[in-house]
Amino acid sequence: MKVKLTLTIEKEMIAMAKKFAESSGMSVSQLTEDFFKSLTSKKMSNEVSHPIMNLRGSISAHQVEDWQDDYANHLMKKYKA
């Protein structure tokens, strides 16, 4: 059964999540659910990486790079680097 979850996230992060989800052909809800599934998965690999990177198989390397660039720009604006 699906239930509604309310999260408090920075506005810029929401915009980036929506863009990332759209370019990946999924909803933000599905992206979030997949992220939580990867966090709670009993299969643990020896490789230390951020769980979002487990989604790489469903998106192109170009889309990952775009998301990384967007996030880097977000951090630069946030911290005025």
C-alpha positions in Angstrom: 0.0 0.0 0.0 1.3 3.4 -0.9 1.1 6.2 1.6 1.9 9.9 1.4 5.1 11.2 2.9 5.9 14.9 3.5 9.6 15.9 3.5 11.2 19.3 4.1 13.9 19.8 1.5 15.6 22.9 0.1 13.8 24.4 -2.8 16.8 24.1 -5.1 17.1 20.4 -4.3 13.5 19.8 -5.2 14.0 21.4 -8.5 17.1 19.3 -9.2 15.3 16.1 -8.1 12.4 16.9 -10.4 14.8 17.5 -13.3 16.8 14.4 -12.6 13.6 12.2 -12.2 12.2 13.6 -15.5 15.3 12.9 -17.4 15.4 9.4 -16.0 11.8 8.7 -17.0 10.6 8.3 -13.4 8.7 10.3 -10.8 10.3 12.0 -7.8 8.3 9.5 -5.7 9.8 6.6 -7.5 13.3 8.1 -7.3 12.8 8.5 -3.6 11.4 5.1 -3.1 14.3 3.5 -5.0 16.7 5.5 -2.9 15.2 4.3 0.4 15.1 0.7 -1.0 18.8 1.0 -1.7 19.5 2.3 1.8 17.6 -0.6 3.4 18.8 -3.3 1.1 20.3 -6.4 2.8 22.7 -6.7 -0.1 25.7 -4.7 1.0 28.7 -4.3 -1.4 32.2 -3.8 -0.3 32.3 -0.6 -2.5 31.6 2.5 -0.5 29.4 4.8 -2.7 26.3 7.0 -2.4 23.2 4.9 -2.9 21.9 7.2 -5.6 24.7 5.9 -7.8 23.0 2.5 -7.8 20.5 4.1 -10.2 23.2 4.6 -12.9 22.1 1.6 -14.9 18.8 3.2 -15.6 20.2 6.5 -16.8 23.0 7.6 -19.1 26.4 8.8 -18.0 25.6 12.1 -19.6 22.5 12.5 -17.3 24.6 11.7 -14.3 27.2 14.3 -15.3 24.4 16.9 -15.8 23.0 16.2 -12.4 26.5 16.4 -10.8 27.1 19.7 -12.6 23.8 21.0 -11.4 24.5 20.0 -7.8 28.0 21.5 -7.9 26.5 24.8 -9.1 23.9 24.6 -6.4 26.6 24.2 -3.7 28.7 27.0 -5.2 25.7 29.3 -5.1 24.7 28.2 -1.6 28.2 28.7 -0.1 29.1 31.5 -2.5 32.3 29.9 -3.5 
